[in-house]
Amino acid sequence: MRQIRLAYRDHDRSPVIWAIGEMARGYDVDVRILHIKGTEEYEAALPGGACDVIIEHLEYLYGDPLHGRNVTMFCAPVQASEVEMVVRPDITDASQLAGQRVAIRSTGRFHGVVLRLRAMGLEDSMERVIVADTEVGRWQQWKKVVEGDCAATFISAIYLEPALKAGLKVLPAAKVPIVSHYSQACLTSFAAANDGLMRDYMKSVLHAILWLKLRRSEALEMATGEPMRLMGITDRSAFEWRFDAIVNPLQVRAYPTPQAVANMYDMACAEFSGCENVNPLSLWDLHWLKQLDDGGFIDELTRKLS
């Protein structure tokens, strides 16, 4: 069986990653899943040859030292920011937030929040308060809103439930198209040497997305094994909440839109040095997805799993 080494950093991605591994066996592909925890180690893994494919944030690939060279991005199953704006219960309109404070997580895609505030017309009218997970707990910046220190924060959808139980609410906020979770990349040299393997791996990715969305009960049983353990969840209902929050935004026709790529590049330039003068489209190669889509693979599999 042919092998692909798939690297990830955050255990919150594990339901999708394990589904890819499950489906890949049907296409004669052994997905060896590698967890690389540290940011520096993760970002060095692809160019350093420690893995074949990465499935986490990709923005750093535009910057030093790669400048997009020998890098191929090949699918984007999620194209919107994963965070929701959470506010005090008395806030009913975004205009009420002008002049107030917003708690922003110190790690993750910081500039993505700036893009959301910009889309809401609040980029220059809200004071940004940087709050580390070490101060409040993972994705618990909402505590600053409960305490009255801030009027709003942004929380990953999969960590939203505790904030709602604490009496806060989601304020509908402008969505910003952006290449987000589960986008994937490999080295261009690896893709060139393994075109057939990459095509079958893409089949595995598409099959996993459809299986997660159309065969929820089956996929959930898989996910309540190792992924649930890795995510540190023991309560089944709490895990189902997170599972649905992970799966719902996935789209099987994982073509990135021009605006999503542009915003991804904007984020890269804001957070990483050396991105200037890189054409953001030059890293993308969608021919495996396009061939499978045009050949009826997605439609046929959708009918089979429905």
PyMOL commands that set and color helices and strands:
alter all, ss='L'
color gray80, all
select helices_A, chain A and resi 11-27+39-48+59-62+94-97+110-119+133-136+143-146+157-159+161-165+188-193+195-214+216-223+226-230+236-247+258-271+280-283+287-294+297-305
alter helices_A, ss='H'
color red, helices_A
select strands_A, chain A and resi 2-8+29-35+53-54+71-75+83-87+101-105+127-131+152-156+169-170+184-187
alter strands_A, ss='S'
color yellow, strands_A
deselect
rebuild
show_as cartoon
